[in-house]
Amino acid sequence: MDTQRHTELLVGMFMLTGIIAITFLALRLGDIGVLDNDEYMLEARFTSASGLRQGSFVEIAGVIVGKVNSIEFDPGDYLALVKLSLPNDVKLPEDSIASIRTAGIIGDKFIKLSPGGSDVYLQQGDEIIETEPSINLEELISKYIFESDN
């Protein structure tokens, strides 16, 4: 009887360890963010976030350094509130510029960060003040067509 309990205990511990390992892998591979403590969040407000999606990448100098966590409408000032996550080792000066750009010919949108020259860095929850929305090609073409008639 004693060896049977010992075997059952070992099997139970093995099963518990397996369940914990599978849960950990699912959270990490699913990019849930429950276990991420090495990132901080910033906010940016744009007049238009058209085409930008949650999960889009954030780049500095052509290198992907973060991602877009959420895009919300702010009814107070009628702007799109975009929340970005960046690694803790990427320090961004407070006078940096966030721009929505188009990647390639397909038209996927991403956030391009242009660091400023300030000695003061943005912290968790701070807002990037200087922003540039994406260029709307339809508006540019229609403006060119209708203004060229005059």
C-alpha positions in Angstrom: 0.0 0.0 0.0 2.9 2.4 0.8 4.4 2.0 -2.6 1.1 2.6 -4.3 0.7 5.9 -2.5 4.2 6.8 -3.4 3.6 6.1 -7.0 0.3 8.1 -7.0 2.1 11.0 -5.4 4.8 11.0 -8.0 2.2 10.8 -10.8 0.2 13.6 -9.3 3.4 15.8 -9.0 4.3 15.0 -12.6 0.9 15.9 -13.8 0.8 19.2 -11.8 4.3 20.1 -13.2 3.1 19.4 -16.7 -0.1 21.5 -16.3 2.0 24.4 -15.0 4.5 24.1 -17.9 1.7 24.1 -20.5 0.0 27.1 -18.9 3.3 29.0 -18.9 4.0 28.2 -22.6 0.4 29.1 -23.6 0.7 32.5 -21.9 4.1 33.2 -23.4 3.3 32.0 -27.0 -0.1 33.6 -26.9 1.5 37.0 -26.1 -1.0 37.5 -23.3 1.3 39.9 -21.3 0.5 38.5 -17.9 4.1 37.6 -17.3 5.7 40.7 -19.0 7.2 43.0 -16.5 9.9 44.3 -18.8 7.7 46.7 -20.7 6.2 50.1 -20.1 3.1 51.8 -21.6 3.0 55.2 -23.4 0.0 57.0 -24.9 -0.3 59.1 -28.1 -3.3 60.9 -29.5 -3.9 61.1 -33.3 -6.5 63.0 -35.3 -6.8 59.8 -37.4 -5.7 56.3 -36.6 -7.2 54.9 -39.8 -5.7 51.6 -40.8 -3.8 51.1 -37.6 -4.6 47.9 -35.7 -4.0 46.5 -32.2 -0.8 44.5 -32.4 0.8 46.7 -35.1 4.5 47.2 -34.6 6.3 50.2 -33.3 9.7 51.1 -34.7 12.6 53.4 -34.1 15.3 53.8 -36.8 13.8 51.0 -38.8 14.0 48.5 -35.9 10.8 47.0 -34.3 10.9 47.9 -30.6 7.3 47.5 -29.5 3.7 47.1 -30.4 0.3 48.9 -30.3 -1.7 47.6 -27.3 -5.0 49.3 -27.9 -6.7 52.0 -30.0 -9.7 53.8 -28.4 -11.8 56.8 -29.3 -11.6 59.7 -26.8 -15.0 61.4 -26.8 -13.6 64.3 -24.8 -11.4 65.7 -27.6 -12.5 63.6 -30.5 -9.1 62.0 -31.0 -7.9 58.4 -31.3 -6.0 57.3 -28.2 -3.3 54.8 -29.0 -1.5 52.9 -26.2 2.0 51.6 -27.0 4.2 49.2 -25.1 8.0 49.5 -25.3 10.7 47.5 -23.5 12.2 49.1 -20.4 15.6 49.4 -22.0 14.3 51.7 -24.8 14.3 55.2 -23.2 12.3 57.7 -25.3 13.0 61.5 -24.8 9.9 63.6 -23.9 10.0 65.6 -27.2 9.8 62.5 -29.4 7.4 62.4 -32.3 5.0 59.5 -33.0 3.9 59.1 -36.7 1.6 56.6 -38.3 3.3 55.2 -41.4 2.5 52.7 -44.1 4.7 49.6 -44.4 5.3 48.5 -48.0 2.9 48.4 -50.9 0.3 46.3 -49.0 -0.5 49.2 -46.8 -0.1 47.8 -43.2 0.1 50.7 -40.8 2.7 51.0 -38.0 3.9 53.6 -35.5 7.3 55.3 -36.2 8.9 56.9 -33.3 11.4 59.7 -33.9 13.4 60.4 -30.7 13.9 64.0 -29.7 16.9 65.6 -28.1 15.6 66.2 -24.5 17.4 64.9 -21.5 14.1 64.1 -19.8 12.7 60.7 -20.7 9.1 59.5 -20.9 7.9 57.2 -18.0 5.2 54.6 -17.6 1.8 56.1 -18.6 3.2 59.3 -20.1 1.9 60.8 -23.4 3.8 61.5 -26.5 2.6 65.0 -27.3 3.9 65.4 -30.9 2.0 63.1 -33.3 1.4 62.9 -37.1 -1.5 60.9 -38.5 -1.2 58.8 -41.6 -1.5 60.3 -45.0 -4.9 59.5 -46.6 -4.2 58.9 -50.3 -7.8 59.1 -51.2 -8.1 62.6 -49.8 -4.9 63.7 -51.6 -6.1 62.4 -54.9 -9.5 63.9 -54.7 -8.1 67.2 -53.6 -5.7 67.2 -56.5 -8.4 66.3 -59.0 -10.9 68.8 -57.8 -8.4 71.7 -57.4 -6.9 71.0 -60.8 -10.2 71.9 -62.4 -10.0 75.5 -61.2 
